Amino acid sequence: MDKTAALLALAALGQDTRLEAFRLLVRAGGEGVPAGEIASQLGTVQNTMSAHLKVLDRAGLVHTEREGRVIRYLVDMIAFRELLAYLMEDCCRGAPELCQPVIQAASCKC
């Protein structure tokens, strides 16, 4: 991930509703969540949630799958991992034990 992509992703996550939507999608994993359900769970009207999800999509953090009339949103785990890797790229400087707790916390079987 380059600096421009990281800034775009961080800007997308730098808003309360978008951050909560992203976290909800991370919890959902590969199943994703329909747009209407995201809005319902976060107590947001659907058209506002749709705008927030488009910001996350443009930042490359989520993608969609259409199921008839339903649009299901899924987190892009590769982009998420790339963002984490970019943020941690220079963290250890010869002391990898400092980063180990963060790496373990961020590890998942997804």
N, CA, C and O of each residue as an XYZ file, in Angstrom:
440
protein
N       0.857     -1.174      0.000
C       0.000      0.000      0.000
C       0.899      1.232      0.000
O       1.909      1.279      0.702
N       0.521      2.214     -0.787
C       1.303      3.444     -0.803
C       0.652      4.487      0.113
O      -0.443      4.284      0.638
N       1.344      5.583      0.284
C       0.891      6.625      1.204
C      -0.469      7.189      0.808
O      -1.307      7.438      1.674
N      -0.701      7.395     -0.493
C      -1.972      7.953     -0.957
C      -3.135      7.028     -0.620
O      -4.176      7.487     -0.148
N      -2.968      5.735     -0.858
C      -4.023      4.765     -0.548
C      -4.262      4.694      0.959
O      -5.406      4.578      1.400
N      -3.193      4.762      1.749
C      -3.333      4.731      3.207
C      -4.098      5.960      3.699
O      -4.963      5.850      4.567
N      -3.781      7.112      3.150
C      -4.487      8.334      3.545
C      -5.966      8.267      3.183
O      -6.813      8.708      3.960
N      -6.283      7.722      2.018
C      -7.669      7.570      1.599
C      -8.423      6.631      2.545
O      -9.550      6.916      2.948
N      -7.787      5.514      2.893
C      -8.413      4.554      3.809
C      -8.600      5.159      5.201
O      -9.660      5.012      5.808
N      -7.580      5.831      5.696
C      -7.685      6.432      7.030
C      -8.729      7.541      7.068
O      -9.444      7.688      8.059
N      -8.818      8.324      5.989
C      -9.843      9.372      5.925
C     -11.240      8.749      5.932
O     -12.153      9.267      6.576
N     -11.402      7.635      5.210
C     -12.701      6.950      5.182
C     -13.077      6.436      6.569
O     -14.246      6.475      6.951
N     -12.102      5.962      7.310
C     -12.360      5.424      8.648
C     -12.441      6.510      9.710
O     -12.806      6.235     10.853
N     -12.104      7.735      9.342
C     -12.051      8.833     10.302
C     -13.392      9.497     10.568
O     -13.438     10.665     10.952
N     -14.463      8.782     10.373
C     -15.810      9.281     10.637
C     -16.548      8.199     11.420
O     -16.450      7.018     11.086
N     -17.269      8.585     12.438
C     -17.873      7.651     13.389
C     -18.726      6.565     12.732
O     -18.514      5.383     13.001
N     -19.670      6.930     11.890
C     -20.571      5.942     11.289
C     -19.807      4.994     10.377
O     -20.052      3.787     10.387
N     -18.878      5.536      9.586
C     -18.103      4.671      8.694
C     -17.216      3.720      9.484
O     -17.084      2.552      9.117
N     -16.615      4.196     10.548
C     -15.783      3.321     11.380
C     -16.624      2.199     11.978
O     -16.201      1.044     11.982
N     -17.801      2.525     12.478
C     -18.678      1.499     13.047
C     -19.145      0.504     11.978
O     -19.226     -0.697     12.239
N     -19.451      1.003     10.779
C     -19.853      0.107      9.694
C     -18.704     -0.819      9.324
O     -18.914     -2.014      9.116
N     -17.502     -0.286      9.241
C     -16.341     -1.103      8.906
C     -16.118     -2.175      9.971
O     -15.876     -3.335      9.637
N     -16.196     -1.804     11.230
C     -16.017     -2.776     12.319
C     -17.099     -3.859     12.274
O     -16.819     -5.032     12.521
N     -18.325     -3.464     11.960
C     -19.410     -4.438     11.826
C     -19.088     -5.427     10.708
O     -19.301     -6.630     10.861
N     -18.575     -4.922      9.584
C     -18.234     -5.796      8.458
C     -17.038     -6.693      8.784
O     -16.983     -7.835      8.327
N     -16.098     -6.197      9.554
C     -14.965     -7.031      9.982
C     -15.491     -8.190     10.830
O     -15.072     -9.334     10.654
N     -16.408     -7.889     11.747
C     -16.987     -8.952     12.589
C     -17.754     -9.966     11.756
O     -17.741    -11.158     12.064
N     -18.422     -9.506     10.705
C     -19.231    -10.401      9.866
C     -18.362    -11.327      9.023
O     -18.811    -12.401      8.622
N     -17.138    -10.928      8.754
C     -16.233    -11.769      7.975
C     -16.720    -11.975      6.559
O     -17.275    -11.066      5.942
N     -16.508    -13.182      6.046
C     -16.804    -13.505      4.661
C     -18.283    -13.521      4.307
O     -18.630    -13.541      3.127
N     -19.149    -13.515      5.291
C     -20.586    -13.504      5.013
C     -21.069    -12.134      4.570
O     -22.018    -12.025      3.793
N     -20.417    -11.092      5.063
C     -20.853     -9.742      4.751
C     -22.195     -9.433      5.384
O     -22.753    -10.243      6.124
N     -22.706     -8.243      5.078
C     -23.973     -7.794      5.647
C     -24.713     -6.976      4.585
O     -24.106     -6.125      3.934
N     -26.008     -7.219      4.403
C     -26.782     -6.398      3.476
C     -26.800     -4.933      3.930
O     -26.802     -4.642      5.127
N     -26.813     -4.026      2.965
C     -26.766     -2.595      3.263
C     -27.873     -2.170      4.229
O     -27.623     -1.410      5.164
N     -29.085     -2.653      4.007
C     -30.194     -2.282      4.882
C     -29.998     -2.738      6.310
O     -30.383     -2.045      7.251
N     -29.397     -3.905      6.471
C     -29.136     -4.420      7.814
C     -28.052     -3.602      8.519
O     -28.125     -3.384      9.728
N     -27.051     -3.151      7.765
C     -26.011     -2.295      8.350
C     -26.660     -1.024      8.881
O     -26.407     -0.615     10.014
N     -27.499     -0.403      8.056
C     -28.187      0.824      8.468
C     -29.031      0.579      9.708
O     -29.023      1.382     10.642
N     -29.757     -0.527      9.715
C     -30.613     -0.861     10.853
C     -29.800     -1.072     12.124
O     -30.142     -0.532     13.176
N     -28.729     -1.851     12.034
C     -27.913     -2.134     13.219
C     -27.244     -0.890     13.775
O     -27.015     -0.789     14.981
N     -26.925      0.069     12.891
C     -26.243      1.281     13.347
C     -27.205      2.437     13.600
O     -26.776      3.523     13.988
N     -28.506      2.214     13.385
C     -29.504      3.247     13.631
C     -29.371      4.433     12.695
O     -29.544      5.582     13.102
N     -29.060      4.145     11.437
C     -28.860      5.181     10.426
C     -29.859      4.960      9.295
O     -30.194      3.819      8.978
N     -30.335      6.040      8.688
C     -31.243      5.887      7.550
C     -30.469      5.311      6.373
O     -29.268      5.541      6.231
N     -31.176      4.554      5.526
C     -30.508      3.789      4.469
C     -29.754      4.658      3.469
O     -28.650      4.292      3.065
N     -30.313      5.797      3.054
C     -29.605      6.592      2.055
C     -28.329      7.206      2.623
O     -27.342      7.352      1.902
N     -28.335      7.565      3.892
C     -27.122      8.081      4.535
C     -26.089      6.969      4.658
O     -24.902      7.187      4.412
N     -26.541      5.771      5.040
C     -25.622      4.640      5.168
C     -25.034      4.290      3.819
O     -23.856      3.946      3.725
N     -25.841      4.373      2.770
C     -25.358      4.087      1.431
C     -24.217      5.038      1.051
O     -23.232      4.610      0.449
N     -24.343      6.298      1.392
C     -23.281      7.267      1.109
C     -22.012      6.921      1.874
O     -20.913      7.008      1.326
N     -22.155      6.531      3.129
C     -20.987      6.139      3.933
C     -20.313      4.893      3.353
O     -19.086      4.820      3.285
N     -21.115      3.923      2.941
C     -20.554      2.694      2.377
C     -19.834      2.956      1.055
O     -18.840      2.298      0.750
N     -20.324      3.902      0.280
C     -19.645      4.265     -0.966
C     -18.267      4.863     -0.684
O     -17.323      4.631     -1.439
N     -18.152      5.627      0.392
C     -16.849      6.187      0.770
C     -15.885      5.057      1.114
O     -14.731      5.070      0.686
N     -16.355      4.084      1.885
C     -15.513      2.929      2.236
C     -15.147      2.121      0.987
O     -14.032      1.612      0.874
N     -16.088      2.010      0.060
C     -15.828      1.289     -1.188
C     -14.781      2.015     -2.034
O     -13.858      1.385     -2.549
N     -14.916      3.328     -2.181
C     -13.935      4.105     -2.955
C     -12.550      4.036     -2.330
O     -11.543      4.121     -3.033
N     -12.496      3.883     -1.012
C     -11.208      3.765     -0.319
C     -10.629      2.359     -0.456
O      -9.496      2.112     -0.042
N     -11.404      1.429     -1.037
C     -10.927      0.068     -1.244
C     -11.030     -0.826     -0.030
O     -10.458     -1.916     -0.014
N     -11.750     -0.386      0.987
C     -11.849     -1.166      2.223
C     -12.982     -2.182      2.211
O     -12.957     -3.144      2.978
N     -13.971     -1.979      1.353
C     -15.095     -2.912      1.255
C     -15.396     -3.152     -0.218
O     -14.958     -2.395     -1.084
N     -16.141     -4.205     -0.488
C     -16.653     -4.453     -1.828
C     -18.068     -5.002     -1.689
O     -18.517     -5.342     -0.595
N     -18.749     -5.080     -2.804
C     -20.155     -5.482     -2.775
C     -20.388     -6.754     -3.571
O     -19.626     -7.110     -4.469
N     -21.461     -7.415     -3.208
C     -21.996     -8.538     -3.969
C     -23.488     -8.315     -4.080
O     -24.160     -8.058     -3.081
N     -24.002     -8.411     -5.280
C     -25.434     -8.217     -5.490
C     -26.132     -9.570     -5.437
O     -25.703    -10.542     -6.059
N     -27.221     -9.603     -4.675
C     -28.075    -10.783     -4.567
C     -29.486    -10.349     -4.924
O     -30.279    -10.018     -4.042
N     -29.801    -10.350     -6.203
C     -31.102     -9.838     -6.638
C     -31.163     -8.343     -6.389
O     -30.377     -7.582     -6.954
N     -32.087     -7.923     -5.553
C     -32.229     -6.499     -5.232
C     -31.399     -6.090     -4.020
O     -31.337     -4.908     -3.683
N     -30.773     -7.038     -3.378
C     -30.013     -6.773     -2.149
C     -28.534     -6.604     -2.477
O     -27.957     -7.389     -3.228
N     -27.935     -5.569     -1.902
C     -26.495     -5.369     -2.032
C     -25.864     -5.724     -0.699
O     -26.166     -5.128      0.335
N     -24.980     -6.712     -0.750
C     -24.288     -7.187      0.448
C     -22.885     -6.579      0.442
O     -22.179     -6.633     -0.565
N     -22.493     -6.003      1.573
C     -21.158     -5.417      1.712
C     -20.260     -6.369      2.493
O     -20.671     -6.977      3.482
N     -19.025     -6.480      2.019
C     -18.019     -7.325      2.672
C     -16.743     -6.512      2.846
O     -16.400     -5.686      2.000
N     -16.056     -6.749      3.937
C     -14.775     -6.079      4.147
C     -13.753     -6.700      3.200
O     -13.771     -7.909      2.967
N     -12.874     -5.880      2.660
C     -11.780     -6.375      1.831
C     -10.606     -6.647      2.766
O      -9.850     -5.738      3.109
N     -10.463     -7.901      3.171
C      -9.447     -8.250      4.164
C      -8.031     -8.022      3.651
O      -7.132     -7.735      4.441
N      -7.818     -8.143      2.358
C      -6.483     -7.883      1.819
C      -6.136     -6.412      2.003
O      -5.036     -6.083      2.448
N      -7.069     -5.524      1.665
C      -6.831     -4.089      1.842
C      -6.647     -3.750      3.319
O      -5.808     -2.919      3.667
N      -7.425     -4.389      4.183
C      -7.313     -4.158      5.624
C      -5.931     -4.576      6.115
O      -5.288     -3.842      6.865
N      -5.477     -5.749      5.695
C      -4.140     -6.216      6.092
C      -3.047     -5.303      5.543
O      -2.062     -5.025      6.226
N      -3.227     -4.837      4.304
C      -2.232     -3.935      3.715
C      -2.159     -2.617      4.486
O      -1.075     -2.062      4.668
N      -3.312     -2.118      4.939
C      -3.317     -0.894      5.740
C      -2.590     -1.117      7.059
O      -1.771     -0.294      7.467
N      -2.887     -2.226      7.723
C      -2.195     -2.538      8.977
C      -0.696     -2.694      8.752
O       0.105     -2.207      9.550
N      -0.317     -3.363      7.683
C       1.106     -3.548      7.378
C       1.776     -2.209      7.108
O       2.897     -1.970      7.558
N       1.093     -1.334      6.375
C       1.655     -0.011      6.091
C       1.883      0.762      7.392
O       2.928      1.388      7.574
N       0.906      0.714      8.286
C       1.009      1.441      9.551
C       2.107      0.888     10.451
O       2.694      1.624     11.245
N       2.384     -0.403     10.328
C       3.366     -1.043     11.201
C       4.722     -1.233     10.531
O       5.636     -1.797     11.131
N       4.857     -0.771      9.306
C       6.040     -1.026      8.497
C       7.364     -0.726      9.210
O       8.309     -1.506      9.094
N       7.445      0.354      9.921
C       8.702      0.768     10.557
C       8.654      0.702     12.076
O       9.462      1.347     12.744
N       7.730     -0.059     12.630
C       7.501      0.040     14.075
C       8.582     -0.605     14.934
O       8.765     -0.200     16.082
N       9.279     -1.566     14.431
C      10.137     -2.336     15.335
C      11.593     -1.895     15.376
O      12.217     -1.963     16.435
N      12.135     -1.461     14.296
C      13.515     -0.963     14.264
C      14.462     -1.776     15.155
O      15.127     -1.239     16.041
N      14.499     -3.066     14.895
C      15.430     -3.905     15.630
C      14.890     -4.483     16.920
O      15.616     -5.182     17.627
N      13.642     -4.215     17.244
C      13.048     -4.755     18.467
C      11.684     -5.369     18.145
O      10.656     -4.830     18.555
N      11.662     -6.493     17.413
C      10.387     -7.073     16.992
C       9.471     -7.456     18.151
O       8.259     -7.564     17.965
N      10.021     -7.660     19.321
C       9.178     -8.015     20.472
C       8.206     -6.889     20.829
O       7.179     -7.139     21.461
N       8.516     -5.661     20.434
C       7.611     -4.543     20.699
C       6.331     -4.642     19.876
O       5.261     -4.241     20.333
N       6.444     -5.170     18.676
C       5.286     -5.271     17.789
C       4.514     -6.575     17.955
O       3.369     -6.664     17.509
N       5.088     -7.557     18.563
C       4.461     -8.876     18.641
C       3.056     -8.846     19.239
O       2.169     -9.501     18.691
N       2.803     -8.121     20.336
C       1.430     -8.102     20.859
C       0.423     -7.514     19.868
O      -0.719     -7.968     19.801
N       0.839     -6.518     19.110
C      -0.054     -5.920     18.120
C      -0.319     -6.899     16.985
O      -1.454     -7.034     16.530
N       0.720     -7.577     16.531
C       0.571     -8.549     15.458
C      -0.343     -9.681     15.887
O      -1.198    -10.113     15.113
N      -0.175    -10.167     17.109
C      -1.035    -11.231     17.610
C      -2.478    -10.774     17.732
O      -3.398    -11.529     17.417
N      -2.684     -9.533     18.193
C      -4.050     -9.005     18.335
C      -4.731     -8.847     16.980
O      -5.944     -9.022     16.863
N      -3.940     -8.513     15.951
C      -4.506     -8.283     14.627
C      -4.653     -9.569     13.815
O      -5.296     -9.562     12.765
N      -4.076    -10.658     14.277
C      -4.135    -11.916     13.537
C      -5.518    -12.542     13.663
O      -6.133    -12.545     14.729
N      -5.978    -13.065     12.546
C      -7.238    -13.777     12.572
C      -7.168    -14.919     11.565
O      -6.240    -14.987     10.758
N      -8.107    -15.775     11.614
C      -8.160    -16.910     10.708
C      -9.102    -16.620      9.549
O      -9.900    -17.474      9.162
N      -9.008    -15.406      8.993
C      -9.919    -15.028      7.920
C      -9.185    -14.764      6.630
O      -9.808    -14.434      5.621
